[in-house]
Amino acid sequence: MRRVASLVPSLTELLFALDLGDSIVARTGFCIHPRGKVRRIPKVGGTKDVDLVKVIACKPTHLVVNIDENDREQVAVLRESIPHVVVTHPLCPDDNLTLYREFGRIFDRADRAQELATQYSQARHEIHARASEWRPKSVLYLIWKDPWFTISPPTYISAMLALANLRSLPVRSTARYPSITDDDAAWQQADAILLSSEPYAFRTRHADALAGRFPGKPILLVDGELLSWYGSRVIEGLRYLEALRVQIDRGLETA
C-alpha cells in the first residue's frame, strides 16, 4: 500500500489534484491546500525543521521533497528509512509538465496527470498570446522585510514573471534570494514594486508606507502562492499573472 509523506506545500496540493489524498500520511504545517482536506493528515513540522521521528513513525513508502524548500541533511536521514524519495526542483513554469508526467508515472496517475498538463498548456498558450502586447517592465518583487529580501533571475518566481514580460530586479545577483538596502538602486529602477503574501505576509500598511517613499510608482500586494507555487496551482497562477500584468500597466498609465 502506498503511503506518502509530503514535505512540500505545493506538491501536497498536487498529490490531491492527482486523486492521491488518501495516500498522504504526513505533511508539513505549511501544507494548507486543499483547505479542509489536509486537516486529517498529521503535521510533522516545517519544511526546513522536520520532526524526523514523527515522519518515520508514519511509515511512509514515499517521501516527496524539493531541493530549495527542504533541508538536505534531514532528507538524507529520512532516505535511510523510506524506500522511495521523490526529489523535485522545477526552475521555470514549463517544468511543471515534467513534474506532472513524473508524478503520474511514479504514482500511477498518468491519465489525471495528462489532464493537468492539458490545462496548463491552455493557460500557458493564453498568456503567450498576449505577451507581444506588453512592453518589458522591471519589477522589484519583495518576499521579506527587516531586512528586505527579493528574488534573482534564476528563481522560479522570476521565470514566472518573465512570461508576462516582467523583469525581476536586481538583474545580477550571486544569491537566489538577495537582500537589498533602503538605498539600493533597484527601488528606483523598478517600474512597479510587488509585495508578496508569502513567506512574509505583506499588508496594506506596508504598501502605503512604500507609496509614501515612491509616489507615482505602482505598489501592489500580490498572491505569493499563485506566483511561486508549482504543481496544480500554477494553472490558476498563469491566469492571475495575466491579470496582474494588466493591473501594473493600468497603474503606470495613471501614475
PEWOBEL-V179704 format. One record per backbone hydrogen bond with DSSP energy under -1.0 kcal/mol. NH is the residue of the N-H (numbers start at 1). CO is the residue of the C=O. If there is no record, write none. Layout:
# PEWOBEL-V179704
<<NH/CO> <NH/CO>>
This chain:
# PEWOBEL-V179704
<<4/23> <5/62> <6/26> <7/64> <12/8> <13/9> <14/10> <15/11> <16/12> <17/13> <18/14> <19/16> <20/15> <23/20> <24/21> <25/4> <26/4> <27/42> <29/45> <31/28> <32/30> <38/34> <41/38> <44/27> <51/44> <52/50> <55/51> <56/52> <57/53> <58/54> <58/55> <59/56> <61/3> <62/3> <63/84> <64/5> <65/86> <67/88> <70/66> <75/71> <76/72> <77/73> <78/74> <79/75> <81/78> <82/78> <84/61> <86/63> <88/65> <95/92> <96/93> <97/94> <99/95> <100/96> <101/97> <102/98> <103/99> <104/100> <105/101> <106/102> <107/103> <109/104> <113/109> <114/110> <115/111> <116/112> <117/113> <118/114> <119/115> <120/116> <121/117> <122/118> <123/119> <124/120> <125/121> <126/122> <127/123> <128/124> <129/125> <131/127> <133/130> <134/131> <137/165> <139/167> <140/192> <142/194> <143/149> <144/149> <149/144> <150/178> <152/176> <155/152> <159/155> <160/156> <161/157> <162/158> <163/160> <164/161> <165/162> <166/161> <167/137> <169/139> <180/148> <184/181> <187/184> <189/185> <190/186> <191/138> <192/138> <193/218> <194/140> <195/220> <196/142> <197/222> <200/143> <202/196> <202/200> <207/203> <208/204> <209/205> <210/206> <211/207> <212/208> <214/210> <217/214> <220/193> <222/195> <227/223> <228/224> <229/225> <235/232> <237/233> <238/234> <240/236> <241/237> <242/238> <243/239> <244/240> <245/241> <246/242> <247/243> <248/244> <249/245> <250/246> <251/247> <252/248> <253/249> <254/250>>
